[in-house]
Amino acid sequence: MRLLAILFNIASLATIAYLIISQGIPGSDEILMVIAFAGAATFSLLYIFVVQKNSGNSSFIGLWLQRKKLEEQQKIDRIKMNK
């Protein structure tokens, strides 16, 4: 199900990109609708990749962010110890 949601969101963004490339930038009456559709797909993908899975395992991006946080905390701790 997760993979299906990812595929549909990517297809949605690809369709929006194709329409913008082929038809040009939408007019003032359509731009809000395009922003809403693109924003919904983008935030949905971010949620899927960042939030932990139901199985308790973290996603790749979530693990990467956690690692970066730990690395920065270690740097801060080293700086504090050197003072």
Buried (B, 14 or more C-beta within 10 A) or exposed (E): EEEEEBEEBEEBBEEBEEEEEEEEEBEEEEEEEBEEBBEEBBEBBEEBBBEEEEEEEBBEEBEEEEEEEEEEEEEEEEEEEEE
